[in-house]
Amino acid sequence: MTPADVLLVGGAGVVAGAVNAIAGGGTLVSFPALLAAGLSPVTANITSSVGLLAGYVGGTVGYRRELEGQGGRVVGLLVASVIGGLVGALLLLATPGNGFRAVVPYLVLLSCLLLAVQPWLARTLEAHGVAGPHPGWEVRVAVGVGAVYGSYFGAGLGVILLAVLGLLVSDHLQRLNALKGALALVINLVGVLVFVVTGHVAWLAAAVLAVGAVVGATVGVRLARRLSPQVVRLGVVLAGVGVAGTLLVHG
């Protein structure tokens, strides 16, 4: 990597870490930067997952206050996250996935729509006994499906997870955002473990990206705490629409 590549990838890591902590979609910043640094598409995707893992760790640590009392939720959704993350990583390594990638923008857009109407829909579901404080089987299935996508190509994973949690788990949006971050950490960790074994990682680029992602995640959590739930929701929806639009144009 040239000094210019280091600056490009490190800066992308800062932005991606902050975006992932607040909303999700940081891969759309890191992935193009790694391509510009000369990595092949598959290596760039894998290296992005490895490098951004540090940002997810930083975001989860930064959100530890909001995660208090949610250990049971994390444990309850752990199996779905691990299995989905493993399937997604193996899918990326085994298939070109053109058909799967074609539906990704529409999946993200659907998640944006669900998140936009989440307050109304969540009240309706809770009134009918569907949504509650404890994740049920439907949350596990949805998180598992999201984990497959997130480990395969992570852009928009945060939007998908927050939409699912906002609809089916009754709690404050900031606490659900913290839970989203913890689940995204687990999903990406599983994928990274698979990718490390295969040797498809550009380690120098991953290290530079990781340093930037930690800085960005720390800043992102502090910013997210200062925002109202309505602003956070709007930010996530706009980020998701941007993710989907980018994937439709360049996918």
DRENKE-570405 format. One record per residue (C-alpha): residue number from 1; residue in one letter; x, z, y. Coordinates in steps of 0.05 Angstrom, whole numbers. Example, Ala and Ser with C-alpha at 12.3 -4.5 7.8 and 13.67 -1.06 7.14 Angstrom:
<atoms>
ATOM   nr  rest      px      pz      py
ATOM    1     A     246     156     -90
ATOM    2     S     273     143     -21
</atoms>
This chain:
<atoms>
ATOM   nr  rest      px      pz      py
ATOM    1     M       0       0       0
ATOM    2     T      24     -17      69
ATOM    3     P      18      33     127
ATOM    4     A     -41      -7     152
ATOM    5     D     -74      -1      84
ATOM    6     V     -63      75      85
ATOM    7     L     -96      81     153
ATOM    8     L    -154      37     132
ATOM    9     V    -167      73      66
ATOM   10     G    -156     143      96
ATOM   11     G    -203     128     154
ATOM   12     A    -255     100     106
ATOM   13     G    -248     165      65
ATOM   14     V    -265     207     127
ATOM   15     V    -327     167     143
ATOM   16     A    -349     162      70
ATOM   17     G    -341     237      59
ATOM   18     A    -382     253     120
ATOM   19     V    -436     202     102
ATOM   20     N    -442     229      31
ATOM   21     A    -447     301      55
ATOM   22     I    -503     284     104
ATOM   23     A    -541     229      68
ATOM   24     G    -506     186      16
ATOM   25     G    -479     116      15
ATOM   26     G    -406     130      28
ATOM   27     T    -386      81     -26
ATOM   28     L    -407      24      20
ATOM   29     V    -352      47      67
ATOM   30     S    -297      61      16
ATOM   31     F    -310       2     -30
ATOM   32     P    -299     -53      23
ATOM   33     A    -238     -16      49
ATOM   34     L    -206     -15     -20
ATOM   35     L    -222     -89     -29
ATOM   36     A    -188    -103      38
ATOM   37     A    -127     -64      13
ATOM   38     G    -120    -114     -44
ATOM   39     L    -155     -81    -103
ATOM   40     S    -198    -121    -151
ATOM   41     P    -274    -107    -148
ATOM   42     V    -277     -65    -212
ATOM   43     T    -213     -26    -195
ATOM   44     A    -238     -15    -124
ATOM   45     N    -305      12    -151
ATOM   46     I    -271      59    -200
ATOM   47     T    -218      81    -149
ATOM   48     S    -273      95     -99
ATOM   49     S    -308     141    -148
ATOM   50     V    -244     178    -163
ATOM   51     G    -224     185     -90
ATOM   52     L    -292     207     -64
ATOM   53     L    -298     261    -117
ATOM   54     A    -256     306     -73
ATOM   55     G    -306     296     -17
ATOM   56     Y    -363     317     -63
ATOM   57     V    -324     380     -79
ATOM   58     G    -313     394      -6
ATOM   59     G    -387     382      10
ATOM   60     T    -410     428     -46
ATOM   61     V    -363     484     -23
ATOM   62     G    -386     474      49
ATOM   63     Y    -459     480      26
ATOM   64     R    -447     543     -16
ATOM   65     R    -492     584      30
ATOM   66     E    -551     536      17
ATOM   67     L    -535     535     -58
ATOM   68     E    -544     610     -65
ATOM   69     G    -600     624    -115
ATOM   70     Q    -601     553    -141
ATOM   71     G    -556     564    -201
ATOM   72     G    -615     558    -248
ATOM   73     R    -634     491    -219
ATOM   74     V    -563     464    -226
ATOM   75     V    -560     488    -298
ATOM   76     G    -629     459    -313
ATOM   77     L    -609     391    -288
ATOM   78     L    -538     392    -316
ATOM   79     V    -552     357    -382
ATOM   80     A    -589     300    -349
ATOM   81     S    -533     291    -298
ATOM   82     V    -478     291    -351
ATOM   83     I    -514     243    -399
ATOM   84     G    -534     196    -342
ATOM   85     G    -464     198    -312
ATOM   86     L    -432     182    -380
ATOM   87     V    -480     124    -393
ATOM   88     G    -468      94    -324
ATOM   89     A    -392      98    -330
ATOM   90     L    -392      65    -399
ATOM   91     L    -441      12    -373
ATOM   92     L    -393      -5    -316
ATOM   93     L    -335     -13    -364
ATOM   94     A    -373     -51    -418
ATOM   95     T    -416    -101    -380
ATOM   96     P    -415    -143    -317
ATOM   97     G    -483    -114    -301
ATOM   98     N    -506    -171    -256
ATOM   99     G    -579    -161    -275
ATOM  100     F    -575     -86    -264
ATOM  101     R    -541     -94    -197
ATOM  102     A    -595    -143    -175
ATOM  103     V    -649     -88    -178
ATOM  104     V    -606     -35    -144
ATOM  105     P    -625     -53     -71
ATOM  106     Y    -699     -48     -89
ATOM  107     L    -688      19    -124
ATOM  108     V    -655      46     -61
ATOM  109     L    -710      19     -17
ATOM  110     L    -763      51     -61
ATOM  111     S    -725     117     -55
ATOM  112     C    -724     109      21
ATOM  113     L    -799      99      21
ATOM  114     L    -810     160     -23
ATOM  115     L    -766     202      22
ATOM  116     A    -801     178      85
ATOM  117     V    -870     200      59
ATOM  118     Q    -841     260      22
ATOM  119     P    -873     315      65
ATOM  120     W    -943     288      55
ATOM  121     L    -933     268     -17
ATOM  122     A    -899     333     -36
ATOM  123     R    -957     373      -7
ATOM  124     T   -1006     330     -47
ATOM  125     L    -967     338    -111
ATOM  126     E    -959     413    -101
ATOM  127     A   -1033     420     -88
ATOM  128     H   -1046     388    -156
ATOM  129     G    -995     431    -191
ATOM  130     V    -943     376    -201
ATOM  131     A    -888     398    -153
ATOM  132     G    -860     468    -157
ATOM  133     P    -797     509    -145
ATOM  134     H    -770     498    -216
ATOM  135     P    -750     428    -239
ATOM  136     G    -793     402    -296
ATOM  137     W    -782     347    -347
ATOM  138     E    -801     293    -296
ATOM  139     V    -745     316    -249
ATOM  140     R    -695     315    -307
ATOM  141     V    -715     244    -327
ATOM  142     A    -711     219    -255
ATOM  143     V    -644     253    -243
ATOM  144     G    -618     224    -308
ATOM  145     V    -637     153    -287
ATOM  146     G    -606     165    -219
ATOM  147     A    -543     190    -253
ATOM  148     V    -536     125    -292
ATOM  149     Y    -539      85    -228
ATOM  150     G    -494     134    -190
ATOM  151     S    -438     131    -241
ATOM  152     Y    -445      55    -246
ATOM  153     F    -445      40    -171
ATOM  154     G    -454     102    -128
ATOM  155     A    -478      74     -62
ATOM  156     G    -546     105     -47
ATOM  157     L    -542     158    -101
ATOM  158     G    -554     213     -50
ATOM  159     V    -616     177     -24
ATOM  160     I    -644     171     -95
ATOM  161     L    -629     243    -114
ATOM  162     L    -657     272     -49
ATOM  163     A    -720     231     -55
ATOM  164     V    -732     257    -126
ATOM  165     L    -717     330    -107
ATOM  166     G    -757     326     -43
ATOM  167     L    -818     301     -81
ATOM  168     L    -817     345    -142
ATOM  169     V    -781     409    -122
ATOM  170     S    -812     454     -69
ATOM  171     D    -758     479     -20
ATOM  172     H    -726     469      48
ATOM  173     L    -694     401      57
ATOM  174     Q    -625     431      73
ATOM  175     R    -625     470       7
ATOM  176     L    -647     407     -31
ATOM  177     N    -591     369       4
ATOM  178     A    -542     421     -21
ATOM  179     L    -570     415     -91
ATOM  180     K    -565     339     -86
ATOM  181     G    -491     346     -69
ATOM  182     A    -478     391    -129
ATOM  183     L    -512     343    -176
ATOM  184     A    -475     284    -146
ATOM  185     L    -410     322    -157
ATOM  186     V    -427     331    -231
ATOM  187     I    -448     258    -240
ATOM  188     N    -385     232    -206
ATOM  189     L    -340     280    -244
ATOM  190     V    -366     254    -310
ATOM  191     G    -354     182    -288
ATOM  192     V    -284     198    -263
ATOM  193     L    -264     231    -329
ATOM  194     V    -284     167    -365
ATOM  195     F    -248     123    -314
ATOM  196     V    -184     164    -317
ATOM  197     V    -181     156    -392
ATOM  198     T    -186      80    -386
ATOM  199     G    -129      76    -335
ATOM  200     H    -168      33    -285
ATOM  201     V    -149      76    -225
ATOM  202     A    -104      57    -167
ATOM  203     W     -77     128    -158
ATOM  204     L     -43     121     -90
ATOM  205     A    -106      92     -59
ATOM  206     A    -148     145     -93
ATOM  207     A    -104     201     -65
ATOM  208     V    -107     173       6
ATOM  209     L    -183     165       0
ATOM  210     A    -190     236     -27
ATOM  211     V    -154     268      32
ATOM  212     G    -198     232      81
ATOM  213     A    -261     248      41
ATOM  214     V    -248     323      42
ATOM  215     V    -240     322     118
ATOM  216     G    -302     280     126
ATOM  217     A    -344     323      80
ATOM  218     T    -326     387     117
ATOM  219     V    -347     355     183
ATOM  220     G    -409     325     152
ATOM  221     V    -436     391     126
ATOM  222     R    -426     425     193
ATOM  223     L    -463     368     227
ATOM  224     A    -520     367     176
ATOM  225     R    -532     442     187
ATOM  226     R    -545     430     261
ATOM  227     L    -597     377     248
ATOM  228     S    -671     389     237
ATOM  229     P    -702     369     170
ATOM  230     Q    -737     311     205
ATOM  231     V    -672     284     233
ATOM  232     V    -636     292     166
ATOM  233     R    -693     256     131
ATOM  234     L    -692     199     182
ATOM  235     G    -616     194     176
ATOM  236     V    -620     189     100
ATOM  237     V    -675     137     103
ATOM  238     L    -636      95     153
ATOM  239     A    -573     102     112
ATOM  240     G    -611      81      50
ATOM  241     V    -640      20      84
ATOM  242     G    -570       2     107
ATOM  243     V    -544       9      36
ATOM  244     A    -600     -35       8
ATOM  245     G    -591     -87      62
ATOM  246     T    -517     -91      51
ATOM  247     L    -526     -98     -24
ATOM  248     L    -579    -153     -14
ATOM  249     V    -533    -192      32
ATOM  250     H    -467    -183      -5
ATOM  251     G    -491    -166     -75
</atoms>
